[in-house]
Amino acid sequence: MKKTLAKLADGRELIYFDTDEGAVRDAPDRRPLDPVDSRPELRRDQATGDWITIASHRQNRTYHPPPGECPLCPSRDGRLSEIPAADYEVAVFENRFPSLAGEAGRCEVVCFTPDHDAGFADLTPAAARLVLDAWTDRTAELSALPGVEQVYCFENRGAEIGVTLAHPHGQIYAFPFVTPRTAKMTAAAAAHRAATGRNLFEDLLAGARAATERVVTAGEHWTAFVPYAARWPYEVHLYPHRRVRDLTRLTEAERAEFPGIYLDLLRRFDRLFPVPGAEAAAPTPYIAAWHQAPRTDGGELALHLELFTIRRTPDKLKFLAGTESGTEAFMNDVAPETAARRLREALA
């Protein structure tokens, strides 16, 4: 992998990742950009202890641009974008409208492909591996920044999820605090260790592999399964068999197997909801999120990816209404065992 550092016209960092060691990435950003003015504020909710980010400057971020004006496509045919090159493989840059910035962390955008109409599931295994390498590089770099507690790599896919740019991309947040879900997992892992003397996540993986009705697919180094208490209609957790803290700790064998397993999962999701009379199913909206151990008190946690969709039937979405949004008490309309079976059958 070749990594090339560059600067955008307003001073933000841009990084190209290439499989071709001979790739030249020297195109300048010719846009007349004003400096980024972002001053997010962190406030602690005294009732729960959670940190809340106030980022009012994001009200003016790019929102569903018209065709031909995508800021994540390469710069070509006289149209300038966030990526000055006329082509690229994977590109990462600092978000122009960040939720986190300065002492409050950092936000980056990860462009998976120059093809505006593709999706992650359309990538080749080599291209998916390059994205994995980019995630790993950014995890290492961002984790080393002063004040960063947790690095979170994720993808939102689909307008139903709230995506405002259709180009296939993800994001990376470098949080200056441990996020609430991670804090809950840390506490649960500590309690499990105290009660059993074992690691919670090793037991979860072993239990899922033994209860084969919830396994979706597996390889030599990874297993994808629906959790016993899934919160979403279709939710899959993907674990390496060897417990590690974060992406930087994966072995070459684990990295090599990941693209095939992950692309298989995404393609299964896209075949869940066939459209009558159509040749192909409608693309499934989803969130894919890497959970990595934070800098502080993360020794009992385990790297894993959580993939889920808010779609429960071809024409119905799972909305977070009164119980979920008001009390964080989830109600799931699909039995986990049923979801796993449908995902196993999706490529049949």
N, C-alpha and C positions, 0 to 999 in steps of 0.2 A: 504493500500500500504506500502511495506517495501522498504526502500532506503538504499543501501549499498555503501559506498565510498571505492575506491581502488586507487592504483597507478600503472601505466604502467612502464616498465623498464626504460624509458627515463624521468620519472618524471611527465608525463601528468596525469591528473585526469580521472578516469573511475568511472562511477556510474551505479549500477544495480538497476532496478525497478522491483519489484515482487509483485504479488497478494498474494503469499504464505508468510505469516509472518515468517514461519520457514525456509525459503530458506537460505542456507549458501553459501556465495560468497567469498571464501578465496583462490582461485587458484592463484598462483603467475604468473607474466609474465616472462617467462624464455628466452625471446629473447635477444640477445646481441645488443641492440640499442644504437646508438650514441645520444647525446642530440639534441633536436630540435633546428635548427638554422633558425629562421624566423624573418626577420626585414622588415615588410611591411612599406611603406611610404605613407602618405596622402598628396596629392597635390590638391590645389583648382584651378579649372578652372576659371580664372578671367573673361572670357567672359560670363559665366552663373552663377557663384557662386557655382556650384556643386563640391562636394568633389570626387576625383578620387583616388582609392587605387592602388598603384604600388606594386605588389607582385611577383617579378620575380622568387623567389625561388620555386614557384608552377609549374614551367616548368618540374620539375622532379617528380611530384606526380604520384601515381599509376594510370595506364591507361589501362583499359580493360585487367585485369589479366587473364591468362588461367584458364580453369576449374580446380577446386581443389586447387586454390591458392587465393581464395577470402579472403581479410583481414577482412571482416565483419562477416564471419561465425564463429561459436564457435571453440575453439581450441580442436581438437580431432584427433585420429588416427595418432598421431605423427606430425601433422601440426599445427604450432603456428600462431595465428592471433592477431588482435588488442583486441580481447576479450578472456582472458585466460581461462574462464570457459568452460566446456564441453557442457554446455547448458545455455540458458538464456531466459527471457521473453522480456524485453526491456533493452537496454544498451545505455548509452550516454558517449561519451569520447571527450576530446579535439582533434581537428583535428591535425594530424601530419604535414599537409601542409596548414596552415591557411592563409586565405586572411587578417585576422585581428588578431593582437596579441599584448600583452603588453599594452602600452598606446594607441595603435590603436584599442583596442577592443579584441574580443575573438570569435573563431569559434568552434562549437561543432558538432559532428555527432550523430544522433539518429538512432539506429538500431531497427526497428519495430518488428522484429521476427527473430528467428534463422533459419527459413526455407528460403534457398537461392532462391527457385523457386516460392515463394509466392509473393503476392502484398498486398498493404494495404487493397484492397477490399476483400481479402481472410481472413482477420482477423475476429475473433469472436467479438461480441459487447464488451465482457469483455476485450479482448486484445486491442481493439481500445480505450476503456476507460482508460486503463493503459497508452497508448501513450499520451492521453489527460492529464493525471495526470503528466506525465513526462514533457510535454511542459509547464504545469503550474508551476511546481517546478523550472524548469530552467528559466522561465520568472521572477519569484520572485528573484531567486539567482543572475541572471545576471543583472537585473535592479538595484540591490543594489551595484554593483561594481562601484568604483570611475571612473568617466569619461564616463560611458555608458549612451547614450541618448535614444537608441531605441533597442528593442529586436525583432528579426524577425525570426519566425519559418516557415520552408517551406520544400516542397518535390519536387524534380525534378524526373519525371518518364519517362523512355524510352530513347533509344539511339538518337532518333530524337530531343530530347530536349538538348542533350549534356551530358547525364549521362555517366560516365566512370566506375562506379561500378554497376553491375546489381542487387546486393543484395538489398532488400527493405529497404530503409533508407531515412532519411531526414537530414536537417541541421538546426542549429540555429546560427544566427549572432548577436552579441552584438555590435552594431555600436556606435562609439564615436561621431556621428553626426546624425542629422535628415535627413533621405533619401529624395531624390528629390520628389518622388511621395507623400510621407507623407507631405512634405512641401506644395505641391500644394493642397492637401486635407485640410490642416489646413487653408490655405488662402481662399479656397472656402467656408469652414464652417464659417469662420469669416465674409465673405461678405454676406452669406445667413442670418446669425444672425442679421447683421446690417440692411439688407433690409426687413426682415420679422418678426424678433423677435423670430424665431423658430430655432430648431436644424436641420441642413441639413440632417443628416443621419436618424433621426427619420422621416423626410419628405420623404426621398428616400424609406425607408422601407414601410411607409404607402402608398405611391404611387404605389409601386410594388404590394402590397397585394390587392389594389383596382383594379389595372389593371391585372386581373387574367390571361390574355393571356401570361404574362411573368413569372408566377409562375411555378416552376418545381415541388416542393413538399414542404410540410409544416407540422409542428407539433404544439404542444401546446406552445412550447417555441422558436422554430426556424422556419425561412422561407428561402427557397432557390429560387432565382429568377435570370433571365437573365436581366442585366441592360439595361436601355433604349438606351444608347449609347455604346453598347458592342464593345470592340476593337478587340476581337478574335472571330474566327468562332463559337466556342462553349465556352461560358464564363458564369459561375454561381457565384453569390455572396450569401454567407450563413451568415445570421444575427440572433443573438438572439433578441427576441422581446423587451427585456429590454436593453436599451443602457448602456454599461459598457466600461471602458477604455481598459481593457486587460483581459487575461485569468484568472488572480487571482481573479477577481471580480465576476465570475460566481457562481450562487447558485448550490446546489446539484441537484435540479430538472433540471436545465439547463444542467449540466454535464451528468446527467443520460440519457437525451434524445438525446444528441449530437451523440453518436456512431451510433445509428440506422439511423438517418437522413444522416449522412456523408457517411456511408457504402452504403446506397441506392443511393446516388449521384454518387459515384465512379463506382458502378455497372452499372448505366445508361450510364455513359461515355464509359464503356467498351463494350457496346452493340450498340454504334452509327454506327459502320462501319463493317457490316457483310462481310465476305469473301465468294464469290460464291463457293459452293461445300464443304466448311468447316463446321464442327459442331459448332464452336464458332467463334465469331468475334475476330479480332486481337486486342490485348491490346492497348488501346488508350494512346498515350504519353500525359502527362499533367504536369502542374505546379500547386501546391496547396500552397497558401501563407496566413498566418495569418497577418492581419494588426492590430497592436496594437498602442495605443497612446504613443508618446514619453514622456520622463520625462519633457520636457519643452513645454509649450503651447499646451498641448494635451487635454484640458478640453472639447473641442467641438467635438472630434473625437469619433468613435464608433468601438469597436472590431468587426471584421468580417473576414471571410475567402473568398478568391477569388480563384476559381478553373477554369482553362482554358486549352484548347488544341490548338496546332498549326496545327492539322489536319483539313482540310476542306472537303475533300472527302476521300474515301478509299485509293486512290492512289495519293493524292495531299496534300502538306503541305502549310501552310501560312508562307511565308518567310518575314522577316522584310527587305524590300529592300529600294529603294531610298527615298520614302516619309517618311516611318516610321523611318528608321535608320538615314536619313539625316535631317529630319525636325521634327520628333516626331509627324507627322500627320498621324493617323491611317486610313486605308481603310479596311472595313470589307466586305467579300464576302457573308456572311450569315445574313439575317435579324434576329434581336434578337427574334422576335415573332416566326419565323420559327424554330430557334434553341430551344426555350423553348418547342414548340410543339413536336419536334423530341425527346427531352429528356423525356418529359412526356410519350411518346409512347414507349420508349426504352425497358421498362420491360413488355410491354403488350404481 
